[in-house]
Amino acid sequence: MPFEVILNIAASGGLTGLVYGLAALGLSVIFGVSRVVNFAHGEVMVAGMFGAVLLADGLGADPLVAVPIVGLALFGTGWLMHRGLVRELIGAPEHRQFLALVGVAMVVMNGLLMAFGPDARGVRVPYAFDAYEIGPLLLDKVRVIAGGAAILVAAGLFAFFRLTALGTAVRACADNQLGARVVGLPVERLYALTFGLGCAVAGIAGCLMTLIVDVHPQLAPDYTLAGFTIVIIGGLGSATGALAGGVLIGLAEALAGIVLMPSMKSMVSFAVLILVLVVRPHGLFGRPAR
Amino acid sequence: MAGRLEVTEIELFYGDARALDRVSLAVEAGTTVAVVGANGAGKTSLIRTIAGLMVPARGRIRFDGQDITGWSSDRVCALGIGQVAEGRQLFGGLSVRENLEMGALVPRARAHRRASRARVLDLFPRLTERLDQAAGTLSGGEQQMLAIGRCLMSCPRLILLDEPSQGLAPALVGQLYRVIAGLKADGLTLVLVEQTVAASLKIADAAYVLEQGRVVRSGTGAELLADPAVRTAYLGL
């Protein structure tokens, strides 16, 4: 196979991987701060995809226009979900977290099935078949936009955590919850904010993903699993790791699809996961447990 | 400034185990009260209950006449009760500057942030050199300075100091007590929980001895220092 073809496929996979990475970043942020594993994360992402589809069908809105609307809606949903359910699960035994959030995932996925049916739906944008030619690379415009937007959103999230007092307070909570209470930080509200942000980021990744693939409710469990794979590869609680893990999985899946067989994509993802767990159990960017 | 604290008959349980048994104490505004006792006597439980980190099963806590029983820690802090917690409880991954900023996030302190930071750095010049360093990489003494500085950033009216000398070299303990004496001279109300009994009783206007969650003795610091039972049990004399 010509090297140029492989290079193009790798570049496409990397761009798609950035969107995967953004979704996983939401999962990582929630876990890093409140130690809650959101087993409904893929469902939130797919809800974001359907949000983009609805806005495209109803208003002719581009998925990029849908980003702030869906982001805000899912931030609010995540906030309410935290106040109503998730805060009861913080510090609870893992099996309670797992059962409750898998239950939420079931409800959301079946709700989406009832509302939209099982068939795939997509967003048609006028630039769907445009491409950028850069040297030997021919990059789909939709992937470049999706990947670029994913980087911008991730950068915005990094800036929020690093440059604002509120973001620093969230990091303080993640660093030492008792310390945060000692200095009078409103820990419960910061957890709710973080859960809302994580859901918003997943929803935004969903919007961007509609530029690349069609959506149907059964995608949700696959995205949840992909999110976990990426977060574990990148390192639990590491934001940089989530993005890097996303790119790695995107690359691996794309290359497996062409070098091996398309049906072997998932197998390769899990092979990468196993390899990372053996060589570097705390993930590429994670810190070893003390 | 005020800062009067009144704890009345509070009881605290961990499951079935009683950690505090009808503990009462009064701290007049601008005074320093020491709470001494052996490990497991309930000193930290008392501090954490006052600070809103634990909810008592019974009893009342009043601060400047306001009933704050069962309030969350952020509301207690916002009212002007600061805490230097056992083990310091710093944000080890955050810089010294960020740790100090976190202390000033309570609403009553935001407007005074710059002045408070200048005051803290004046009190602990060593921290100026360390502003961009991660708090977890500081020495024990520097960490304790930061813990006190972070507390002062919240412009407290009352400070709960839980084992501030724990893990410090003797030379640093002397320095620490000079700082505490300075805070007292500034008119702050202090509740000092310590295992370094002699030093804390010397500085205290009043003191309480806790044993198995109960107040078994109280008096002025000087009275308790002279009490033969206290001298035998806690000073090894």
Interface residues (C-beta under 8 A of the other chain):
Chain A: A165 T168 A169 R171 A172 D175 N176 L178 G179 A180 R181 V182 V183 G184 L185 P186 V187 E188
Chain B: A51 G52 L53 S72 S73 D74 V76 C77 A78 Q83 A85 Q89 L90 F91 G92 G93 L94 E98 E101 M102 G103 L105 V106 R150 C151 S154
